[in-house]
Amino acid sequence: MELLKKHYEKLILAVILLVLLSTGIWLAIKISRISAGMDGPVRAPSSRGELLPPLPVDPYAQALQTLQAPPQWEKGNVPLFPVAEVSAVSRPVVNTQELPFAVLDVRPQLFKLFFKSYTYDAEKGKGYNFQVNLQFRPRTFFVPEVGDAIKDAYEDTGYKVVGYTRKTREEYSEKTLSTNIVDESELIVQREGEEPVLLVLGRAAASREPVAKIQCDDSNQTQLVRRGQGFTCKGITYNVVDMSLTQMIVMEKETGRKHEINFHTGAAGATGTPGEGGLRPEREAAH
């Protein structure tokens, strides 16, 4: 015991040196293993999933082939800017009132109507303030009551709301685990003399209406006009009051004078040849 008391400091130093030596050897082995791993191929850990499959090289090969032998333009007989064909049209057969434009074509075109929203009074069981969109117009029309026309201060679409039916159904939602009320109310719109169109809230419905292609006498450009729209030729503004495949009624905005343009189809003739076949407007003035 006396020996330990006299040399305890040396023993402590010996133990510390032994621990340091062991630590140094362990660090040397660890560094050696890390260096060996860095020198070898790098592999993705297996815990991260399978390796990505190799990308196909066919697209790159085709691209290189195209660059080496680019396609050549072939001269064809198709014109770069083809001229659209129009119906054969003549000037008025019965020229009782000369108008500064010609009707080149009238045909039905497909468009969509959309019943977007409305207000419902539960106490009265009544709907009002119906919001209706027409695809070819950049505005939304608000109709106060059933029986009112779909129009605003700028345009009259010719449609009228003739009926409304409140319809709802229950639908279970797996996301919210609750039952929701789905509104599928119906709105009926109609133009005079045409079949009614049924609109369901939030769904688009398709319909057709005649569209006329006109050309002013002082212009080479054509334009399409519909019922309720206006156009100007030679300083005179005309509003399209009504239109069908057989008749077009326009009214001068300044004077309020109406003009009826009746159409009939004859035998096919040369395009643009006056007085020969095709679609021929017969213009009649109505005061």
C-alpha positions in Angstrom: 0.0 0.0 0.0 2.8 2.3 0.8 4.2 1.7 -2.7 0.9 2.7 -4.3 0.7 5.9 -2.2 4.2 6.9 -3.3 3.7 6.2 -7.0 0.0 6.9 -7.5 0.7 9.9 -9.8 2.8 7.6 -12.1 0.0 5.0 -12.2 -2.6 7.6 -13.2 -0.3 8.9 -16.0 0.2 5.4 -17.2 -3.5 4.7 -17.3 -4.1 8.0 -19.2 -1.4 7.1 -21.7 -2.9 3.7 -22.2 -6.4 5.2 -22.9 -4.9 7.8 -25.4 -3.0 5.0 -27.1 -6.1 2.9 -27.5 -8.1 5.8 -28.8 -5.4 6.7 -31.3 -5.3 3.1 -32.6 -9.1 3.1 -32.9 -9.2 6.4 -34.8 -6.5 5.2 -37.2 -8.5 2.0 -38.0 -11.7 4.1 -38.6 -10.0 6.6 -40.9 -8.4 3.7 -42.8 -11.9 2.2 -43.4 -13.4 5.5 -44.5 -10.6 6.1 -46.9 -11.0 2.6 -48.4 -14.7 3.3 -48.8 -14.1 6.6 -50.6 -11.6 5.1 -53.0 -14.1 2.3 -54.0 -17.3 2.6 -56.1 -20.1 4.7 -54.5 -23.2 2.7 -54.0 -26.6 4.0 -53.0 -27.9 2.6 -49.6 -30.2 -0.3 -50.1 -32.8 1.3 -47.8 -33.6 4.0 -50.3 -35.2 1.7 -52.8 -34.2 0.2 -56.2 -31.9 1.9 -58.6 -33.5 3.8 -61.5 -33.7 2.0 -64.8 -31.5 3.3 -67.6 -33.0 6.0 -69.8 -33.9 5.0 -73.4 -31.4 6.3 -75.9 -33.6 6.1 -79.0 -34.8 9.7 -78.8 -31.2 11.0 -78.6 -30.2 8.8 -81.6 -33.2 10.1 -83.6 -32.3 13.7 -82.7 -28.7 13.2 -83.8 -29.9 11.6 -87.1 -32.2 14.5 -87.7 -29.4 17.0 -87.1 -27.1 15.2 -89.6 -29.9 14.9 -92.3 -32.5 17.7 -91.7 -35.8 17.4 -93.5 -36.1 19.4 -96.7 -39.1 21.6 -97.7 -41.1 20.2 -100.6 -42.8 22.6 -102.9 -46.5 21.9 -103.1 -49.6 23.3 -104.8 -51.3 24.3 -101.6 -51.2 28.1 -101.2 -49.7 29.6 -98.1 -52.8 31.6 -97.3 -55.8 29.8 -98.8 -58.8 31.8 -99.7 -62.0 30.7 -97.8 -64.9 29.9 -100.0 -68.2 31.8 -99.5 -71.7 31.1 -100.7 -72.6 32.4 -104.1 -74.3 35.7 -103.4 -75.9 38.3 -105.6 -77.0 41.9 -105.1 -80.7 42.4 -104.2 -83.1 40.8 -106.6 -85.8 43.3 -105.5 -83.9 46.4 -104.9 -86.7 48.5 -103.2 -84.2 50.1 -100.8 -80.5 50.2 -101.4 -78.5 49.3 -98.3 -74.7 49.9 -98.0 -73.8 46.3 -97.3 -74.3 42.8 -98.7 -75.1 39.6 -96.8 -72.7 36.9 -98.0 -73.9 34.0 -95.9 -76.3 33.0 -93.1 -75.9 29.8 -91.3 -76.6 28.3 -87.8 -73.7 28.2 -85.4 -73.3 26.3 -82.1 -72.8 28.2 -78.9 -73.1 27.6 -75.2 -75.3 29.1 -72.5 -74.4 28.9 -68.8 -76.8 29.3 -65.8 -74.2 30.6 -63.2 -76.1 31.7 -60.1 -79.3 33.1 -58.7 -81.0 34.2 -55.4 -83.6 32.1 -53.7 -86.2 33.3 -51.2 -87.0 30.3 -49.0 -90.1 31.9 -47.4 -91.7 32.7 -50.7 -90.3 29.7 -52.5 -89.2 32.0 -55.3 -86.0 32.5 -57.3 -84.8 35.8 -58.8 -81.7 37.7 -60.0 -80.7 34.9 -62.4 -77.2 35.2 -63.8 -76.8 33.9 -67.3 -73.7 33.8 -69.5 -73.7 33.4 -73.3 -70.4 32.1 -74.7 -70.0 34.6 -77.6 -70.7 37.7 -75.5 -68.2 39.2 -73.1 -70.8 40.1 -70.5 -73.0 38.5 -67.9 -76.7 39.2 -68.0 -78.7 39.5 -64.8 -82.4 38.7 -65.1 -84.6 40.0 -62.2 -87.7 37.8 -62.6 -89.1 34.9 -64.5 -90.6 36.3 -67.7 -88.0 39.0 -68.1 -85.7 39.3 -71.2 -82.0 38.4 -71.1 -80.7 41.8 -72.0 -78.9 44.9 -70.7 -78.4 48.5 -71.7 -76.1 47.5 -74.5 -77.6 44.4 -76.1 -80.8 42.3 -76.3 -80.0 38.6 -76.8 -83.6 37.9 -77.8 -83.8 35.3 -75.1 -86.4 35.4 -72.2 -86.5 33.4 -69.0 -89.8 31.5 -69.2 -89.4 29.1 -66.3 -87.6 28.2 -63.1 -87.7 25.1 -61.0 -85.9 24.6 -57.6 -84.2 21.3 -57.5 -81.7 20.0 -54.8 -80.3 16.6 -53.8 -78.2 15.2 -51.0 -74.7 14.0 -51.7 -72.4 12.2 -49.2 -68.8 13.4 -49.1 -66.1 10.9 -48.1 -63.7 13.7 -47.5 -65.8 15.6 -44.9 -67.8 12.5 -43.8 -70.9 14.6 -44.1 -73.9 15.0 -46.3 -74.1 18.1 -48.5 -77.0 19.7 -50.4 -76.3 20.0 -54.1 -78.3 22.6 -56.0 -79.4 21.4 -59.4 -82.1 24.0 -60.1 -83.3 24.4 -63.7 -83.9 27.5 -65.8 -85.7 27.6 -69.1 -84.9 30.2 -71.6 -86.5 30.7 -75.0 -86.5 32.9 -78.1 -89.8 33.7 -79.7 -90.7 31.1 -82.3 -87.9 28.7 -81.2 -87.7 25.6 -79.0 -87.0 26.3 -75.3 -83.5 25.6 -73.9 -83.2 23.9 -70.5 -80.3 25.2 -68.3 -79.1 23.4 -65.2 -77.3 25.4 -62.5 -73.5 25.2 -63.0 -73.7 23.2 -66.3 -73.2 24.5 -69.8 -75.9 23.8 -72.4 -75.5 24.0 -76.2 -77.8 25.8 -78.7 -77.7 27.1 -82.2 -78.5 30.5 -83.7 -78.2 32.0 -87.2 -75.1 34.1 -87.8 -74.8 36.4 -90.9 -71.6 37.3 -92.7 -71.8 40.8 -94.1 -69.6 43.0 -96.1 -69.9 46.8 -96.3 -69.8 48.4 -99.8 -66.8 50.5 -98.8 -64.7 47.7 -97.3 -63.1 44.4 -98.4 -63.4 43.0 -94.9 -66.3 40.8 -93.8 -67.8 40.6 -90.3 -70.1 38.3 -88.4 -73.3 39.6 -86.8 -75.9 38.1 -84.5 -79.2 39.0 -83.2 -78.9 41.9 -80.8 -75.6 43.1 -82.1 -74.8 46.2 -84.2 -72.6 47.2 -87.1 -71.7 50.3 -89.0 -71.5 50.8 -92.8 -70.8 54.1 -94.5 -71.4 56.0 -91.3 -74.8 54.4 -90.6 -75.2 52.2 -87.6 -77.6 49.2 -87.8 -78.9 47.0 -85.0 -79.8 43.5 -85.8 -83.4 43.3 -84.4 -84.0 39.7 -85.5 -82.5 37.0 -87.7 -83.4 33.6 -89.0 -82.2 31.5 -91.9 -84.7 33.1 -94.2 -84.9 36.7 -92.9 -82.8 39.4 -91.3 -84.3 42.6 -89.8 -82.0 45.5 -89.1 -82.9 49.0 -87.7 -81.0 52.2 -88.2 -79.9 53.4 -84.9 -80.2 57.2 -85.7 -83.6 57.2 -87.4 -85.2 54.0 -86.0 -86.1 52.9 -89.6 -86.3 49.1 -90.0 -85.2 47.1 -93.1 -86.3 43.5 -93.8 -83.9 41.4 -95.7 -85.4 38.1 -97.0 -83.4 35.3 -98.3 -84.1 32.4 -100.6 -81.7 29.8 -102.1 -81.6 29.2 -105.8 -79.5 27.0 -108.0 -75.8 27.2 -107.4 -74.0 29.7 -109.5 -70.6 31.2 -109.7 -69.3 32.7 -106.5 -69.8 36.4 -106.3 -71.7 36.6 -109.6 -74.5 39.1 -109.4 -78.0 37.8 -110.1 -77.0 34.1 -110.4 -78.1 31.5 -107.9 -76.8 30.9 -104.3 -78.0 32.9 -101.3 -79.8 36.1 -102.6 -81.1 38.8 -100.2 -84.3 40.5 -101.2 -84.3 43.9 -99.3 -87.5 45.5 -98.4 -87.8 48.6 -96.3 -90.4 48.8 -93.5 -91.2 52.1 -91.8 
